[in-house]
Amino acid sequence: MSDDTRSRIEDLIRNNAVMLFMKGTKQFPACGFSHSVVQILKQQGVPFETFNILSDPGVRQTLKEYSSWPTYPQLYVGGKFIGGCDIVTEMHQNGELAKELAAITKA
């Protein structure tokens, strides 16, 4: 894992309270799973940033190692790895995601 790429990933996570690493952009998701998470975050009404992992193969590969999670999208809230589409969807449905997001917006 390249130190430069790892630093870039850490900067993105540290500088954005809600950071989604996804295929495509929030305006034009490039897969259904990314689209689903973007829609959930929009429903939650919190500002969030995205990074298109298709635009940078180094970040795409390094982030898998960094998070120990093999697929995309990957959501980070308050610097903490939350998970992929299935986990985010489940947390959204049971109210846990709203609690995570409320904790970082009050901080």
C-alpha positions in Angstrom: 0.0 0.0 0.0 1.5 3.3 -1.1 2.1 5.8 1.7 1.0 8.7 -0.6 -2.3 6.9 -1.6 -2.9 6.0 2.0 -2.4 9.6 3.1 -4.8 10.8 0.4 -7.5 8.3 1.7 -6.9 9.4 5.3 -7.2 13.1 4.3 -10.5 12.5 2.5 -11.9 10.6 5.5 -10.6 13.1 8.0 -11.7 16.2 6.1 -15.2 15.1 5.3 -17.6 14.1 8.1 -19.5 11.8 5.7 -17.4 10.4 2.9 -18.6 7.9 0.4 -16.1 6.1 -1.9 -18.2 4.9 -4.8 -18.3 4.1 -8.5 -19.2 7.3 -10.3 -20.3 10.6 -8.7 -23.3 11.6 -6.5 -24.8 13.2 -9.6 -24.1 10.1 -11.8 -23.6 6.9 -9.9 -22.0 4.2 -12.1 -23.6 1.2 -10.3 -26.8 0.4 -8.6 -25.2 -0.1 -5.2 -23.6 3.3 -5.3 -26.9 4.8 -6.4 -28.7 3.2 -3.5 -26.3 4.6 -0.9 -26.4 8.1 -2.5 -30.2 8.1 -2.3 -30.1 7.0 1.4 -27.7 9.8 2.3 -29.8 12.3 0.4 -32.9 11.0 2.4 -30.9 11.5 5.6 -30.4 15.1 4.7 -26.8 15.4 5.7 -24.0 16.9 3.5 -21.6 14.3 2.2 -18.7 14.1 -0.2 -17.9 11.4 -2.7 -14.8 10.0 -4.4 -15.1 8.2 -7.7 -12.9 5.1 -7.3 -13.1 4.5 -11.0 -11.0 7.6 -11.6 -8.1 6.4 -9.6 -7.0 2.7 -9.6 -4.5 3.3 -6.8 -7.2 4.5 -4.4 -9.5 1.8 -5.6 -7.1 -0.9 -4.7 -5.5 0.7 -1.6 -8.9 1.4 0.0 -9.8 -2.2 -0.1 -6.7 -3.0 2.0 -7.2 0.1 4.2 -10.8 -0.8 5.2 -10.4 -4.6 4.9 -13.6 -4.5 2.8 -13.5 -5.9 -0.8 -16.4 -4.1 -2.5 -17.7 -0.6 -3.2 -19.3 1.6 -2.2 -17.7 2.2 1.2 -19.1 4.7 3.6 -17.2 6.5 6.4 -19.0 8.6 9.0 -17.0 10.7 11.5 -13.8 8.9 10.4 -15.3 5.5 11.1 -15.9 2.8 8.4 -19.6 2.0 8.4 -19.8 -0.5 5.5 -21.1 -1.1 2.1 -24.5 -0.9 0.5 -26.2 -3.8 2.4 -25.0 -2.6 5.8 -25.9 1.0 5.1 -29.3 0.0 3.8 -30.0 -2.1 7.0 -28.7 0.7 9.2 -31.0 3.2 7.4 -34.0 0.9 7.8 -33.5 0.2 11.5 -32.5 3.8 12.4 -28.9 3.2 13.3 -27.6 5.3 10.4 -29.6 8.3 11.5 -28.0 8.0 15.0 -24.5 7.7 13.6 -25.1 10.8 11.4 -26.7 12.8 14.2 -23.7 12.1 16.4 -21.3 13.7 13.9 -23.5 16.6 13.1 -23.8 17.6 16.8 -20.0 17.4 17.3 
